[in-house]
Amino acid sequence: MKKLYFQSSLPRAGSTLFQNVMGQNPEFYVTPTSGVLELVYGARANYSTSPEFKAQDPKLMKDGFLNFCNKGVLGFYDGITDKPFVLDKSRGWGFHYGFLNSFYPNPKIICMVRDPRDIFTSMENNFRKNQHMDSGFINHSELKNTTIEKRMDMWFQTPPISIAMERLYSIIREGKDKKIHFIKYETFTRQPEKEMRKVYDYFELPYFNHDFNNVEQITTEDDSVYGIFGDHNIREKIEPSQSKAKEILGVKVSNWIKDQYPWFYDYFRYT
């Protein structure tokens, strides 16, 4: 029987890189951004509202539904791969830990985090790199998102950053963080082997010797689906991450971002 593992990371925090490093292990099938959570999440909505389920014995229906989710997720991957281990990547798994745990007990979840200043910087960089495209969120006649400050404020209030940070805050407040293995992107790029050994310990699996100088891109997804911010390409060699926040955003904006997330900087000990 397959063993499932999960990744639920912040945007622009190295989640695609991590998947492809893990994918060097021939026993792992690793996903790009997965829609499997959406399948069981949608099924939960129908199960919760359909009169056919409401009219029957609640315990029987609950047992049946949870088994449906368990076998459905496992069956999905049985149809895709013969490999014994699967690492499914979706930003929602961490927040929906309780739901996941109800049909797949004691799930192992990886969460990549990164200094929010550099997450915002990455978003701004993608915006600047794609000036040939209409990003769809700038309106010059209304002076909407026309400056760095306005774009930072917009990303602070809208997905993908806003919902990801809000979910992470809830995970920590509700104590779900104790079940999740966090990896700082900055530490991962400096000491990839050390961090990967911790991952294997968390997964309770023997360590596989990874090649951090030759990371082949295994996962593929059509970035045009996600617009100009859907950049899921990786570099072949893992090298230490250097912050460019002050250079790209400026000191004032960088400090503003830090002031918005005091809980994050305290919890993960960023300075």
LINWOUR-V806000 format. One record per helix or strand. SS is the DSSP state (H for helix, E for strand). FROM is the first residue (numbers start at 1). TO is the last residue. If there is no record, write none. Layout:
ss=(SS,SS)
from=(FROM,FROM)
to=(TO,TO)
This chain:
ss=(E,H,E,H,H,H,E,H,E,H,E,E,H,H,H,E,H,H,H,H,H,H)
from=(3,15,28,36,51,58,85,97,109,116,139,144,148,161,176,180,185,192,223,245,251,262)
to=(7,22,33,49,54,78,89,103,113,129,139,144,157,173,179,184,190,203,229,248,260,267)
